[in-house]
Each structure stands twice: as C-alpha cells, then as structure tokens.
Amino acid sequence: MRSVQQDLSGKVAVVTGAGRGLGKAIVDVLAARGAHVVVNDLTLEPAEQAAAEVRTRGESASAVAFDVADPHKVNDAFAKIRTDHGRVDILINNAGIGDFVSFPDISPEKWDRMLDIHLKGSFNCCQAVLAGMKQQGYGKIVNISSVAGKRGDFIGNAHYTAAKAGIIGLTKSLALYAAPFGINVNAVAPGLFATELTDGMSSEMKATTISRIPAGRLGRPEEIGRATAFLVSEDASYIFGETLSVNGGSYMD
Ligand SMILES: NC(=O)c1ccc[n+]([C@@H]2O[C@H](COP(=O)([O-])OP(=O)(O)OC[C@H]3O[C@@H](n4cnc5c(N)ncnc54)[C@H](O)[C@@H]3O)[C@@H](O)[C@H]2O)c1
C-alpha cells in the first residue's frame, strides 16, 4: 500500500526514452502510484507498447514519439501533451544512448550526438515544461545522470561522462532557479544496470565493473524506478538539486 506522500493520483508525468530499459521501469512505478504517464521514445511503437502494458494493469498511460535532441519537436510535443492532459506535473529526462569507446576514438560527430541527446535533450525538455510548472506553482523534474558523471569512466568514455556531469550542473542551476516557484529539480545517478544500453559493453568490461560493486550484483531497473518515484513524491518535498546515487555502493561522494 502506498502512503499519501507517495500517491501520484491526478498527476501527469512525462518520461523520455521510456520504451524500454530504465525509463520503462520508471513508467511502471509512476503509473502504479496513480500518475497518468506519457511514455516517450524516438519512435511510437516501443512507447505505445510500454503504455499498452501499463493500461493492461488498469493503470493510465499514453505514448508520444519525438527526438529529445530536437527543440522544435520537443516544444510541439509538450504543447500537445498540455492540450491533451491539461498540465505536466512530472518530467523525467531519461532518454540516452551508450557508446563504449575509449578517449582517442571519440570523433567530433560522436561527441556532438552524445551531448545533443543527453544534455541538450534534458535542457530542451526542462525548458518546454518550465513555464507551465511555474504557472501551476508545482512541478517535479528528475534528470537521469550516471555514476560515470560523478566519478569518470575507466576507459576514457569522456563524451558520455561529460554529458552526465553536465546534467548534474543543469540540475543544480535549474533547482536554484525553480525552487521559489514550487518546483523540485533533482537527478538520479545509476550505477550499472542490465539493459540494452549496457549490452554494448564487452563481457570483460562488465565483469570488471561488477567486481567493483560492493553489493555484488547489477542493479535492477525497478530500483531506479523506485528511487525516481521517491524524488517526485512529497516524501522528497524539501530535496532540491540533489543527485541521488543508486549504484550498489560502487561510488560514494
Ligand atoms: N543501464 C545503465 O547501467 C545505466 C547506467 C547509468 C545511466 N544510465 C542512463 O539511464 C538512461 C536509460 O538507460 P537504459 O539503460 O534504459 O538505456 P536503453 O538503451 O535501454 O533505453 C534508452 C531509450 O532511450 C531512447 N532514446 C535514445 N535516444 C533518444 C532520443 N534522442 N529521443 C528520445 N528517446 C531516445 C531509446 O530509443 C531507448 O528506448 C540513459 O540516460 C542512460 O545513460 C543507464
């Protein structure tokens, strides 16, 4: 049973990049706590499938496709979401890509695409919801960073870590700006979770990473779902600009 503080009934949430993986796990927890969840992905099919799964459980979700890196598409999509649902209470910036390359192999194109999706994508969506949240005097934003954004990455995967560190800076600045309007902005920094993103890691790299996790295992996607749901709940009403580590103890700061 959920507490009054955890109840999200009547809230409208948007989760980006949520057709699979951690985003989908976040969708499932928010919907189970009563929110209507708008599931975003690059294409409609995975988003609609995730939303349909939510609806089969008698909960509420719909789907929308857009590329978070495209500010015009983002603005159009959020305008339609507001028309359809009246408001956006919760935004989870989760969309992302992996690219497990070493520093010398990061081309300028790879650098730009990584920063465009993770950092500019999060910025685009934050800007698209902010005016409405200010008007409501209520809003919850969670940006998905990474342990790599706090600690760095062992193979020199600097475009990913720079984007994820940038998300922590974005989170703090926006939290300072938005707090007076009744808006909580925070971040979650996952450690290593078994999703299609981390399928791109070599088995050797994965084994080495797991050997550095005191909890002795990969994270379970629902553990990101619950941590994110905590940050958008009234249990976290006095938390601003925090980046919550969910990493099995693999990095502490
Ligand atoms: N899996 C991990 O161990 C891990 C660790 C730390 C951080 N993260 C972060 O968590 C988030 C989710 O990761 P995941 O493991 O679930 O990845 P995933 O690859 O399983 O899912 C990512 C989803 O984002 C979507 N997406 C990609 N680019 C997009 C765009 N431009 N616009 C909209 N959607 C887009 C993809 O289509 C996909 O459905 C990412 O930001 C990732 O960097 C993951």
The ligand as a MOL file (V3000), in Angstrom:
LIG
                    3D

  0  0  0     0  0            999 V3000
M  V30 BEGIN CTAB
M  V30 COUNTS 44 48 0 0 0
M  V30 BEGIN ATOM
M  V30 1 N 21.8180 0.9670 -17.9170 0
M  V30 2 C 22.7270 1.5010 -17.1090 0
M  V30 3 O 23.5440 0.8130 -16.4800 0
M  V30 4 C 22.7840 2.9980 -16.9370 0
M  V30 5 C 23.7140 3.4990 -16.0230 0
M  V30 6 C 23.7890 4.8630 -15.8120 0
M  V30 7 C 22.9400 5.7240 -16.5090 0
M  V30 8 N 22.0520 5.2020 -17.3990 0 CHG=1
M  V30 9 C 21.1890 6.1630 -18.1080 0
M  V30 10 O 19.8440 5.7900 -17.9460 0
M  V30 11 C 19.0890 6.1930 -19.1060 0
M  V30 12 C 18.3450 4.9860 -19.6570 0
M  V30 13 O 19.3040 3.9910 -19.9970 0
M  V30 14 P 18.8910 2.5000 -20.3820 0
M  V30 15 O 19.9640 1.6370 -19.8610 0
M  V30 16 O 17.4800 2.2300 -20.0300 0 CHG=-1
M  V30 17 O 19.0690 2.6040 -21.9900 0
M  V30 18 P 18.2550 1.8630 -23.1780 0
M  V30 19 O 19.1540 1.9640 -24.3580 0
M  V30 20 O 17.7790 0.5290 -22.7490 0
M  V30 21 O 16.9890 2.8180 -23.3570 0
M  V30 22 C 17.1450 4.1490 -23.7880 0
M  V30 23 C 15.8940 4.5650 -24.5300 0
M  V30 24 O 16.0650 5.9360 -24.9290 0
M  V30 25 C 15.5870 6.0620 -26.2530 0
M  V30 26 N 16.2320 7.1980 -26.9160 0
M  V30 27 C 17.5160 7.2700 -27.3630 0
M  V30 28 N 17.7260 8.4510 -27.9360 0
M  V30 29 C 16.5620 9.1430 -27.8470 0
M  V30 30 C 16.1670 10.4350 -28.2820 0
M  V30 31 N 17.0200 11.2390 -28.9180 0
M  V30 32 N 14.8980 10.8430 -28.0210 0
M  V30 33 C 14.0320 10.0220 -27.3740 0
M  V30 34 N 14.3590 8.7790 -26.9650 0
M  V30 35 C 15.6110 8.3500 -27.1960 0
M  V30 36 C 15.9530 4.7280 -26.9240 0
M  V30 37 O 15.1940 4.5180 -28.1010 0
M  V30 38 C 15.6540 3.7520 -25.8020 0
M  V30 39 O 14.3280 3.2890 -25.8310 0
M  V30 40 C 20.1130 6.7800 -20.0660 0
M  V30 41 O 20.1300 8.1910 -19.9300 0
M  V30 42 C 21.4230 6.2010 -19.5990 0
M  V30 43 O 22.5320 6.9890 -19.9580 0
M  V30 44 C 21.9500 3.8750 -17.6320 0
M  V30 END ATOM
M  V30 BEGIN BOND
M  V30 1 1 1 2
M  V30 2 2 2 3
M  V30 3 1 2 4
M  V30 4 1 4 5
M  V30 5 2 4 44
M  V30 6 2 5 6
M  V30 7 1 6 7
M  V30 8 2 7 8
M  V30 9 1 8 9
M  V30 10 1 8 44
M  V30 11 1 9 10
M  V30 12 1 9 42
M  V30 13 1 10 11
M  V30 14 1 11 12
M  V30 15 1 11 40
M  V30 16 1 12 13
M  V30 17 1 13 14
M  V30 18 2 14 15
M  V30 19 1 14 16
M  V30 20 1 14 17
M  V30 21 1 17 18
M  V30 22 2 18 19
M  V30 23 1 18 20
M  V30 24 1 18 21
M  V30 25 1 21 22
M  V30 26 1 22 23
M  V30 27 1 23 24
M  V30 28 1 23 38
M  V30 29 1 24 25
M  V30 30 1 25 26
M  V30 31 1 25 36
M  V30 32 1 26 27
M  V30 33 1 26 35
M  V30 34 2 27 28
M  V30 35 1 28 29
M  V30 36 1 29 30
M  V30 37 2 29 35
M  V30 38 1 30 31
M  V30 39 2 30 32
M  V30 40 1 32 33
M  V30 41 2 33 34
M  V30 42 1 34 35
M  V30 43 1 36 37
M  V30 44 1 36 38
M  V30 45 1 38 39
M  V30 46 1 40 41
M  V30 47 1 40 42
M  V30 48 1 42 43
M  V30 END BOND
M  V30 END CTAB
M  END
